[in-house]
Amino acid sequence: MRRNWVVLLIALGVDNLGSGLFLPLTMVYVTRVVGLPLGVAGAAVTAGTVAGLLVPALVGPLVDRVGPRPVVVVSQVLQAVAALVYLTASGVASVVVGALLLAMGQQMFYSALFALIADVAGTGPKDRAFAVVGMVRSAAFGFGALAAGVLLAGGDTVLRWAIGVDGLTFVVAAGLAVLLRVSHQRPARDEPNGVGVLRNRPYLLLIGTTMLFSLAVDFFLIGVPVFVLDVLHGPNWLPGVLLALLTAMSALFGTAMLRLTRRWSRLGAMSLGAVLFATWCLISVAARWLPSAVQPGYLVGAVVVFGTGNLIFGPRANALAEAAAPVASRGRHLAAFQYAFTLAGVLAPAVVGLFSVSYWLPWLVVALACLTASVLLRPLATKLPASAVAVDQPPFRVR
């Protein structure tokens, strides 16, 4: 188990290092190197990304059939090919193909990743496993994003090298995933727990509730820079500092926060996370009434509130989804669970667009979404399996 765990963490670290290096530069690369106008570039990348949203529905049954490890390996290969397509792109068609392959690979990766983590972690609660993975991935992505920020000052050749390195990280991650020794037993066809996702109403409610939570996370990533720069007219360096602070909290304090809330049920911890997200919204919207000299420090404090909620919510949501999934159809359920994050990512830009109506309206929408999610968690306490929502037993430890 220890060997598998080390290999998995290294593979995920390498993967996220490349993602952090590449994803922030995607639009810059397409406009500066490929030469597409900004509007055309945005439409091409969006078209490819939206087409990839069909993947989780198709991948879930495959995970149940062959296991998560082969699916993760294929997803890494797809993303490596996407990087190669971007590297050789010369027009709209090739950019759409690259975006499509990248989106397919990412959706396939996340549809199988959490099942793979659960298999490597072994029996027992998976909260700590997801927390450790989250810490490693956040740290690696942060280093990659920091490198991307440095590369933005370079020329076209440097951007091409960034894309090439990103493709190489996917190849290395795929090779490491091949080394994992994880057995998979295909469930029997007559397994009574093999209920379909669409017939599992409590699980669908869990997906919808998690989507409301996740809207706050996606809004933070794309909405806070707009709020700071366009609404508050704050300094250009502040959004980067806020994002770096959130990344540092995720990378350093995941397991510590899990220990502090170990006596809470998973639903109770997630509800607390929702309240903290809503509190962050109220604190942030009040920044407009403060003197400009005070706003940076004030917003840093607001991010600490948000980051605390994110540390509480993230590992518990994934652990609950894994524990509540029927054994025989775990792959299908965990793949469907990814739509919670995908739909939040689709809705977040529209919420950010509400800044054009009023500076407080997006914050109100996000706060209401989080409070609604907190209320919707209550009926789940009796509808999901008791073993999935109960207070966690001491989780596994990695020395």
VENJO-V527541 format. One record per helix or strand of 3 or more residues. SS is the DSSP state (~ for helix, > for strand). FROM is the first residue (numbers start at 1). TO is the last residue. If there is no record, write none. Layout:
ss: <SS:SS>
from: <FROM:FROM>
to: <TO:TO>
This chain:
ss: <~:~:~:~:~:~:~:~:~:~:~:~:~:~:~:~>
from: <2:38:68:92:127:156:197:201:238:254:266:292:327:339:361:386>
to: <34:66:87:121:151:178:199:231:252:260:289:324:337:356:383:389>
